[in-house]
Amino acid sequence: MNPSSPLESIYYINIPENFVPSNDSFKIDPKIQLPVQIKDSESAGSFNPEEITPEQILAGILTVLAYDLKNENLDYYRSIIKQVKPDIKKELCEAAIIKTKNEDFELAEEIFRALHGYDPEDKAIILNMALFLDQRADSYRNAGLNEDADAYDSDAQSYYEEAMMAEPSMPDAYFNAGFFYMKQHKYREAKDSFETYLALTCDITAEEMGENGVYKQERAQEILNEINSQNIDDETFKTAYDLISSGQEEKGLLEIRDFLSNNPKVWNAWFMLGWGFRRLEKFAEAKQAYEEALKCEGGDKNSDVYNELSLCYVEEKNFTEAKKCLLKAYELDPESTKVISNLGYLALAQGNKQEARNYFTTVLEFDPKDKIAANELLKLEQED
């Protein structure tokens, strides 16, 4: 996922024993070279050793900890960091959170990976890494970059799985993993995660849990009730999703129809049926399925149903109904860049360039790195 290796930005040097601040219990090992981060104004081989700063060495060490996990000197480099920057974990955690909130994902990922390399046994760091990768996948998917989103989802799942193996157990790992699996339509795994979360917290008093903890317990139980009442952890449902998402739509449609024959009031199933038909460009059948989803409990509260239904109306050139659906989707999820982008495309289809420009500009306000919206704005500027 990185176009070039961050390790290319460092070089190794032999350094005098007294170069890095030390105390009686810490000594430089002159036999081990230290990594140095290249300055923006220089390239490897053109540096002046006398101008090297301690900050360059610390930055070089953090890069190695983040991206060279097989380096034989990792423990030595960690010992340097611990002596020179004893509060480094706290500083890096705060920096990573700020970068993530600002959607500076590239730098946030570097910091999280450095944290993990610095203390690979800290399961809280692993969980935070999972949450970050999960959020970054969502950002890519909202921007229509599905391949990148899938790659980050895969990484996020690995970190969630590792966090859930922590001893002692971390209830929050299961709680957050449950939502991750819900987004992946892996309802059986989501159910297991939420059940485990409730089991781990059942003996903790409400006072000890706090307001946020009590909310999490109630939310976990609410989702479990939904999964159980709709039977969406059924193997047939999962098989249908796997088949449709892998390009075997016809087989997937057979499976989801089989599920619907026994569970006709599950909006998720009607939604999946519509999704399969839309992928096959059978828009009339897809529209009918989405309309059935809206009739089921919970379906009319999901912005994705309205968004998908709008696409079917667009294919019919029924722009009025398409816009009604998108505005309803926007009402339910006003920060969805996917919905706002579709409003922009609909405006373009209707010849309303200024309205489209406004929508794509709004997308960039939510996500300045959204390439699709940026490209559409560029096209509009070139047409003026």
Summary of the structure (lengths in Angstrom):
residues: 384
radius of gyration: 25.5
end to end distance: 36.0
largest distance: 77.9
contacts: 1184
relative contact order: 0.05
helix: 71%
strand: 2%
